[in-house]
Amino acid sequence: MTKFDEATQAIRVDATTYDVCLDPGYSIGGPLNGGYLMAALLRAVVDASPHDHPVSTSVQFLRAAAPGPARVHLEQVKIGRTATVTRATLVRDGRAHLDALVTTATLGDAASTWSGTPAVAMPPVEECVTLPEPKPESNMTFSARMELRFDPPTIGWLHGEPTGRPESRAYFRMAEPQDPDPFVLALAVDALPPVVFSAGSRGWAPTVELTWHLRALPAPGWLTLIGHGRLIRDGWFDEDVEVWDSAGHLVAQSRQLARLGRGGRADATGPA
């Protein structure tokens, strides 16, 4: 069992209740990363389901979650032969923090009938760059749990040179050797810096809703994350992320709606 597996472990209390311990290693300056919280919640959903994989997950982020003991409460909405639908709520200190609707199914190893390619070509891994190490006082422990190597233009905002477009692209893998699985993908779809940073925004940009789809089981190796936005307006922005595996297969897709960073407004308003 890897450290990530331990950090997302869900322990069965009864048929509809699981205990989790939210790990401080996934902090983004205080609150815990949303992808990490989804992974912990999905451990409980999958364990209670007759099916093996979370193929569709839609989450409302009700409030920021801090590390510590929490519970996942489950309600099976539909149990089907090919798919099961479960409502899952992550509760901490008696308050709901995440409310999710999850469809589970069992995916196989069948080849794709049709698969496209990423809309943007990534440079080789060795030509990509990492973000600077965060300052200890920032409480940004999340970055130490994974490796992200960015397409250089998409982190020009670090040096005051944003591209002016909401975008972010990087290679991703866990810091501890681990083949990607559906729970790692839940983390990956929310691992990039907010795409509005590249459009000129600053500050924490909290996710309000995120929906992601597991499209295939990933091959071992680096994952490629391609993120972009379509509209920044009235203090809100959207973010789409595609996840491609080392074999060139599309393995996950996500879309989230988030609030614009509280540190400043983006320069771009309108379709990307």
BAROMI-450736 format. One record per atom (N, C-alpha, C): residue in one letter; x, y, z. Coordinates in steps of 0.001 Angstrom, whole numbers, padded with zeros to 6 digits, always signed. Layout:
<rs>
AXYZ...
</rs>
This chain:
<rs>
M+000842-001195+000000M+000000+000000+000000M+000881+001250+000000T+000623+002163-000926T+001400+003396-000999T+000871+004412+000015K+001635+005517+000175K+001190+006572+001080K-000125+007190+000596F-000292+007287-000717F-001547+007814-001248F-002700+006871-000936D-002473+005573-001097D-003514+004603-000755D-003915+004741+000712E-002925+004898+001587E-003211+005054+003014E-003966+006355+003284A-003559+007425+002598A-004173+008736+002839A-005618+008808+002359T-006001+007911+001445T-007370+007907+000921T-008157+006689+001394Q-007609+005939+002326Q-008259+004714+002795Q-009609+005019+003436A-010617+004221+003098A-011958+004340+003683A-012259+003039+004427I-012550+003157+005711I-012771+001991+006569I-014272+001832+006804R-014791+000658+006476R-016227+000405+006567R-016690+000359+008024V-017703+001163+008329V-018345+001129+009635V-019608+000268+009557D-020412+000528+008543D-021582-000295+008233D-021866-000141+006747A-022985-000633+006285A-023269-000672+004846A-023330+000714+004205T-023593+001745+004991T-023740+003084+004416T-022800+004116+005027T-021834+003680+005832T-020966+004624+006535T-019521+004147+006478Y-018611+005073+006159Y-017184+004777+006120Y-016431+005875+006860D-015406+005473+007584D-014505+006429+008231D-013311+006711+007324V-012909+007972+007247V-011689+008366+006542V-010917+009318+007449C-009617+009389+007248C-008790+010343+007980C-008118+011246+006951L-008546+012484+006889L-008059+013412+005869L-006634+013844+006197D-005742+013619+005244D-004300+013726+005447D-003822+015162+005229P-003030+015729+006155P-002522+017094+005981P-001520+017226+004836G-001048+016104+004287G-000098+016150+003183G-000676+016630+001872Y-001988+016894+001819Y-002621+017309+000568Y-003212+018714+000701S-002557+019544+001523S-003007+020908+001762S-002569+021835+000634I-003434+022773+000284I-003096+023807-000703I-003126+025171-000013G-002366+025252+001078G-002272+026499+001809G-003237+026590+002973G-003764+025453+003387G-004744+025400+004476G-005822+024395+004143P-006710+024725+003182P-007704+023739+002752P-007034+022557+002042L-007748+021438+002003L-007251+020262+001292L-007686+020300-000162N-006837+019767-001025N-007117+019729-002461N-008392+018945-002759G-009183+019462-003684G-010455+018827-004012G-010308+017457-004646G-009287+017256-005475G-009082+015949-006082G-008760+014884-005055Y-007968+015268-004045Y-007671+014343-002953Y-008947+013964-002206L-009790+014950-001902L-011040+014670-001201L-011939+013753-002027M-011988+013971-003344M-012779+013092-004207M-012258+011659-004155A-010943+011500-004162A-010359+010159-004140A-010750+009416-002870A-010710+010101-001719A-011089+009468-000454A-012564+009085-000469L-013406+009974-000946L-014834+009692-001028L-015105+008502-001959L-014397+008471-003094L-014623+007403-004065L-014163+006041-003573R-013185+006003-002685R-012783+004721-002085R-013988+004072-001401A-014750+004879-000660A-015926+004350+000033A-017001+003920-000961V-017256+004745-001970V-018292+004432-002958V-018002+003117-003662V-016772+002955-004131V-016411+001747-004879V-016445+000516-003982D-015985+000663-002733D-016006-000483-001820D-017427-000982-001589A-018389-000076-001544A-019776-000461-001270A-020546-000863-002526S-019954-000664-003702S-020647-000922-004963S-020351-002329-005474P-021285-002930-006197P-020992-004204-006860P-020103-004040-008086H-019811-002798-008470H-018991-002513-009646H-017658-001907-009219D-016661-002035-010095D-015272-001761-009706D-014779-000337-009945H-015455+000432-010794H-014848+001688-011238H-015832+002854-011200P-015376+004031-010734P-016220+005234-010740P-016180+005908-012107V-017168+005623-012951V-017108+006110-014327V-017622+007540-014473S-018444+008000-013534S-018937+009377-013585S-019106+009890-012166T-018488+011040-011889T-018533+011627-010552T-018850+013113-010674S-019899+013560-009989S-020263+014973-009975S-020314+015436-008529V-019483+016425-008190V-019303+016828-006789V-019617+018302-006603Q-020418+018602-005592Q-020592+019965-005104Q-019654+020149-003913F-018778+021157-003985F-017865+021467-002886F-018557+022513-002004L-019082+022065-000873L-019906+022921-000027L-019085+023856+000843R-017928+023368+001285R-017026+024185+002108R-015651+023547+002099A-014635+024348+002404A-013262+023841+002436A-013105+022850+003585A-012331+021796+003349A-012119+020751+004353A-010714+020840+004925A-010621+020659+006238A-009334+020635+006932A-008963+019187+007248P-007680+018912+007527P-007267+017553+007882P-007952+017067+009155G-008041+015732+009266G-008602+015136+010472G-009636+014084+010149P-010244+013488+011169P-011221+012416+010958P-012486+012933+010296A-013033+012134+009405A-014264+012485+008699A-015016+011198+008381R-016223+011341+007895R-017027+010183+007515R-017640+010399+006136V-017833+009284+005436V-018547+009292+004163V-019854+008539+004368H-020968+009212+004096H-022290+008603+004195H-022795+008298+002783L-023287+007099+002571L-023697+006636+001255L-025198+006373+001201E-025770+006667+000050E-027157+006295-000244E-027187+005751-001668Q-027494+004490-001822Q-027550+003905-003157Q-028878+004278-003801V-028781+005056-004858V-029963+005552-005559V-030504+004498-006514K-029595+003773-007144K-029981+002723-008087K-028895+001663-008120I-029279+000409-008036I-028344-000702-008204I-028741-001445-009470G-027879-001391-010490G-028192-002008-011767G-027200-003094-012127R-027514-003830-013150R-026642-004923-013591R-025350-004392-014192T-025431-003248-014880T-024231-002693-015513T-023742-001406-014862A-024583-000777-014042A-024179+000474-013394A-024955+000676-012102T-024294+001294-011136T-024919+001629-009856T-024710+003113-009597V-025751+003788-009103V-025680+005212-008805V-025755+005395-007292T-024789+006135-006746T-024685+006331-005304T-024544+007806-004984R-025286+008255-003986R-025051+009594-003452R-024093+009437-002272A-023055+010269-002236A-022041+010187-001183A-021807+011581-000610T-021769+011670+000709T-021553+012941+001389T-020373+012800+002339L-019400+013687+002192L-018252+013716+003093L-018546+014688+004226V-018535+014173+005463V-018914+014956+006627V-017725+015074+007567R-017448+016302+007997R-016358+016574+008948R-016900+017490+010033D-016705+017120+011290D-017195+017912+012419D-018699+018184+012317G-019434+017170+011849G-020879+017286+011783G-021413+018113+010639R-020553+018564+009731R-020982+019409+008615R-020593+018761+007284A-021495+018810+006322A-021214+018272+004995A-020225+019183+004272H-019181+018601+003712H-018183+019361+002958H-018243+019062+001459L-018504+017821+001089L-018680+017434-000306L-019977+016643-000420D-020724+016892-001487D-021922+016118-001787D-021794+015652-003232A-021801+014337-003444A-021474+013790-004766A-022518+012801-005238L-022655+012713-006544L-023436+011670-007190L-022466+010895-008072V-022349+009587-007814V-021325+008770-008469V-021972+007579-009168T-021612+007376-010422T-022014+006173-011152T-020819+005244-011238T-021001+004010-010763T-019951+003005-010860T-020337+001957-011889A-019333+001428-012558A-019497+000353-013538A-018196-000436-013520T-018089-001421-014382T-016850-002191-014466T-016303-002092-015881L-015151-001429-016015L-014514-001257-017314L-013608-002442-017613G-013462-002729-018898G-012582-003816-019315G-011347-003299-020008D-010666-004164-020696D-009430-003817-021401D-009633-003743-022909A-010888-003604-023360A-011165-003574-024799A-010522-002344-025431A-010061-002514-026676A-009459-001400-027405A-010530-000368-027764S-010114+000888-027909S-011042+001954-028259S-011598+001733-029654T-012896+002014-029813T-013485+002012-031150T-012949+003190-031955W-012833+004323-031275W-012228+005510-031883W-011644+006360-030777S-010493+006937-031004S-009879+007838-030031S-009117+008916-030772G-009323+010156-030352G-008596+011257-030967G-007230+011430-030335T-006688+012620-030480T-005396+012971-029897T-005553+014296-029161P-004634+014614-028231P-004744+015899-027533P-004775+017071-028494A-005584+018080-028158A-005710+019244-029033A-004417+020047-029099V-003581+019929-028068V-002306+020648-028006V-001191+019629-027795A-000150+019696-028621A+000971+018769-028489A+001891+019242-027361M+002274+018304-026501M+003196+018622-025408M+004636+018404-025848P+005563+019243-025370P+006979+018959-025608P+007391+017723-024815P+008543+017130-025103P+009012+015986-024321P+009132+016334-022838V+009026+015319-021984V+009094+015533-020543V+010357+016286-020156E+011493+015924-020779E+012765+016535-020395E+012843+018024-020747E+011938+018517-021606E+011910+019936-021941E+010911+020724-021095C+010208+020018-020212C+009232+020675-019344C+009874+021029-018006V+009211+021892-017241V+009825+022468-016047V+008911+022275-014838T+009504+022375-013665T+008753+022257-012422T+008547+023627-011794L+007560+023727-010930L+007360+024956-010172L+008392+025045-009054P+008732+026239-008595P+009649+026371-007455P+009071+025701-006205E+009949+025245-005332E+009496+024663-004071E+008747+025724-003257P+007581+025386-002719P+006855+026382-001919P+007575+026689-000616K+007368+027875-000093K+007963+028251+001182K+007314+027436+002298P+008079+027016+003305P+007519+026192+004386P+006297+026823+005050E+006306+028130+005211E+005197+028783+005897E+003917+028839+005056S+004010+028481+003772S+002838+028539+002896S+001857+027401+003144N+002317+026341+003824N+001477+025163+004073N+000976+024553+002772M+001805+024593+001730M+001479+023983+000437M+002142+022602+000378T+001605+021652+001126T+002192+020311+001169T+001810+019471-000034F+000755+019866-000730F+000208+019091-001847F+001247+018800-002925S+002066+019795-003251S+003005+019659-004372S+004048+018581-004131A+004347+018257-002868A+005353+017235-002563A+004837+015824-002807R+003545+015662-003000R+002963+014326-003171R+002946+013861-004614M+003393+014728-005527M+003347+014375-006943M+004457+015099-007693E+004689+014660-008897E+005592+015353-009816E+004757+015962-010931L+004919+017259-011145L+004287+017960-012253L+005380+018652-013054R+005421+018371-014335R+006386+019018-015228R+005606+019758-016312F+005745+021090-016297F+004859+021960-017052F+005415+022329-018422D+004493+022456-019370D+004797+023090-020644D+005173+024535-020316P+006415+024971-020591P+006904+026259-020065P+005999+027467-020272P+005384+027688-021448P+004582+028909-021590P+003420+029001-020604T+002902+027844-020161T+001700+027881-019329T+001991+028237-017876I+003270+028378-017511I+003577+028908-016175I+004386+030204-016275G+004242+030910-017407G+004868+032220-017549G+004365+033218-016528W+003174+032973-015968W+002625+033861-014944W+003527+033965-013712L+004363+032949-013490L+005290+032996-012359L+006235+034196-012462H+006556+034579-013683H+007520+035652-013930H+006851+036886-014511G+005529+036992-014308G+004814+038162-014817G+004584+038131-016303E+004624+036937-016919E+004421+036823-018362E+003339+035788-018674P+002097+036009-018223P+001019+035074-018560P+000737+035100-020056T+000236+033999-020578T-000055+033935-022012T-001266+034773-022383G-002107+035120-021385G-003346+035835-021666G-004502+034914-021979R-004259+033605-021955R-005308+032610-022200R-005423+031701-020979P-006641+031278-020611P-006787+030353-019483P-006355+028947-019899E-005164+028546-019481E-004619+027256-019910E-003570+026776-018916S-003407+025470-018860S-002371+024850-018039S-002124+023457-018586R-000848+023079-018726R-000510+021766-019283R+000710+021212-018559A+000641+019918-018229A+001765+019325-017503A+001736+017806-017615Y+002894+017206-017410Y+002989+015772-017160Y+002817+015550-015657F+002207+014429-015308F+001859+014159-013909F+002189+012717-013557R+002746+012524-012363R+002830+011203-011748R+002991+011401-010248M+002700+010345-009495M+002841+010426-008048M+004320+010477-007683A+004648+011182-006590A+006041+011271-006153A+006562+009910-005714E+005722+009140-005023E+006068+007765-004671E+005697+006866-005840P+006590+005974-006276P+006264+005124-007427P+004920+004415-007254Q+004030+004649-008211Q+002686+004060-008162Q+002079+004139-009553D+001605+003021-010058D+000901+003041-011333D-000420+003786-011163P-000794+004599-012134P-002059+005335-012000P-003257+004393-012030D-004264+004735-011228D-005523+003987-011184D-006647+005011-011111P-007910+004599-011025P-008995+005586-011004P-008904+006593-009863F-008355+006202-008719F-008257+007129-007595F-007150+008156-007828V-006062+007737-008456V-005017+008678-008859V-005572+009656-009896L-006423+009158-010795L-007020+010045-011793L-007921+011091-011142A-008627+010707-010060A-009448+011688-009339A-008576+012825-008817L-007377+012489-008370L-006425+013505-007929L-005921+014316-009114A-005607+013638-010220A-004984+014288-011371A-005876+015343-012012V-007196+015094-012072V-008066+016053-012760V-008146+017389-012030D-007688+017438-010762D-007703+018700-010015D-006307+019071-009522A-005274+018612-010228A-003897+018823-009772A-003228+020049-010382L-003727+020560-011495L-003096+021703-012153L-003376+023005-011394P-002474+023992-011494P-002838+025329-011021P-004062+025815-011798P-004901+026654-011211P-006075+027150-011932P-005682+027756-013283V-006447+027409-014318V-006106+027891-015659V-006145+029411-015753V-006877+030073-014856V-006954+031537-014921V-005653+032205-014515F-004730+031483-013867F-003428+032077-013582F-002759+032520-014882S-002896+031689-015914S-002271+032002-017196S-002993+033134-017925A-004203+033456-017467A-004938+034579-018048A-004727+035864-017266G-003918+035811-016193G-003593+037008-015449G-004216+037116-014080S-004875+036057-013601S-005502+036087-012290S-004505+035705-011207R-004868+035971-009959R-004061+035606-008805R-004989+035157-007679G-004441+034448-006713G-005190+034092-005518G-005868+032746-005597W-006284+032255-004433W-006965+030976-004324W-008271+031029-005103A-008496+030038-005962A-009688+029989-006806A-010492+028740-006437P-011415+028835-005483P-012099+027649-004972P-013061+027029-005983T-012994+025707-006100T-013921+024968-006946T-015289+024916-006278V-016323+025156-007059V-017699+025071-006562V-018331+023743-006981E-018110+023334-008228E-018634+022048-008733E-017630+021453-009697L-017463+020146-009639L-016565+019444-010559L-017202+018124-010966T-017242+017876-012249T-017706+016605-012792T-016577+015985-013592W-016311+014698-013344W-015282+014041-014152W-015731+012641-014541H-015207+012190-015680H-015543+010883-016229H-014283+010037-016380L-014335+008827-015892L-013286+007837-016126L-013593+007155-017446R-012721+007323-018450R-012987+006796-019783R-012297+005466-020063A-011181+005213-019376A-010443+003960-019569A-009475+003797-018411L-009044+002564-018178L-008047+002313-017140L-006677+002680-017696P-005900+003504-016972P-004655+004043-017529P-003507+003040-017546A-002639+003199-018537A-001395+002426-018600A-000399+002997-017601P+000578+002203-017165P+001614+002726-016265P+002392+003866-016923G+002977+004724-016092G+003820+005801-016609G+003203+007175-016411W+003859+008164-017014W+003407+009549-016908W+001996+009710-017464L+001212+010573-016830L-000040+011053-017380L+000190+012450-017952T-000565+012799-018969T-000505+014136-019556T-001806+014858-019243L-001697+016042-018632L-002860+016846-018267L-002948+018055-019180I-004068+018213-019855I-004297+019341-020757I-005499+020113-020229G-005260+021333-019705G-006335+022122-019123G-006560+023422-019869H-007817+023833-019998H-008130+025123-020607H-009489+025604-020098G-009753+026880-020281G-011033+027466-019919G-011708+028074-021127R-013025+028305-021022R-013789+028874-022125R-014299+030284-021834L-014600+030565-020562L-015190+031861-020243L-014804+032279-018829I-014390+033544-018688I-014132+034161-017381I-015044+035377-017306R-015972+035349-016328R-016944+036445-016307R-017631+036525-014943D-017850+037747-014477D-018613+038000-013246D-018051+037240-012046G-016732+037072-012010G-016119+036409-010879G-016135+034887-010934W-016510+034308-012075W-016577+032863-012242W-015741+032452-013448F-015226+031225-013426F-014576+030668-014610F-014803+029166-014654D-014659+028607-015843D-014743+027162-016017D-013363+026629-016352E-013168+025342-016105E-011890+024694-016391E-012147+023264-016860D-011699+022941-018060D-011781+021588-018598D-010394+020958-018563V-010330+019688-018169V-009055+018966-018153V-009234+017620-018845E-008322+017320-019750E-008222+015980-020333E-006991+015305-019750V-007113+014013-019462V-005991+013223-018960V-005707+012106-019960W-004475+012072-020455W-004029+011069-021428W-002948+010218-020775D-002971+008914-021044D-001972+008052-020417D-000744+007891-021306S+000230+007120-020824S+001504+006982-021536S+001364+006239-022854A+000246+005521-023031A+000004+004808-024292A-000766+005659-025293G-001044+006921-024919G-001743+007819-025833G-003245+007688-025801H-003807+007134-024716H-005247+006962-024600H-005848+008043-023705L-007003+008536-024096L-007759+009442-023244L-008362+008618-022108V-007993+008924-020854V-008441+008095-019737V-009369+008839-018778A-009396+010159-018824A-010298+010913-017952A-010569+012282-018552Q-011767+012796-018260Q-012170+014140-018672Q-012866+014801-017496S-012644+016102-017322S-013331+016805-016237S-013716+018208-016673R-014725+018736-015983R-015078+020157-016107R-015454+020644-014718Q-014938+021816-014369Q-015304+022397-013085Q-015706+023848-013254L-016532+024308-012321L-016899+025708-012225L-016299+026229-010932A-015610+027374-011013A-014885+027878-009850A-015028+029388-009752R-014739+029887-008562R-014719+031317-008333R-013362+031878-008731L-013374+033085-009272L-012132+033730-009660L-011281+034002-008428G-009960+033849-008586G-009049+034048-007475G-009261+035365-006752R-009149+035306-005440R-009424+036492-004631R-008271+037486-004629G-007152+037131-005272G-006006+038025-005277G-005999+038990-006423G-006980+038920-007323G-007003+039852-008438G-007820+039302-009586R-008194+040164-010516R-009032+039768-011642R-008157+039375-012829A-008680+038440-013603A-007991+038071-014835A-008169+039171-015883D-007226+039235-016804D-007321+040213-017877D-008279+039757-018977A-008396+038418-019115A-009198+037880-020221A-010638+037729-019791T-011560+038258-020572T-012987+038014-020377T-013572+037676-021730G-014199+036526-021810G-014754+036083-023077G-014248+034723-023433P-014769+034152-024532P-014382+032800-024918P-012888+032688-025153A-012322+031523-024755A-010891+031299-024978A-010658+030854-026406
</rs>
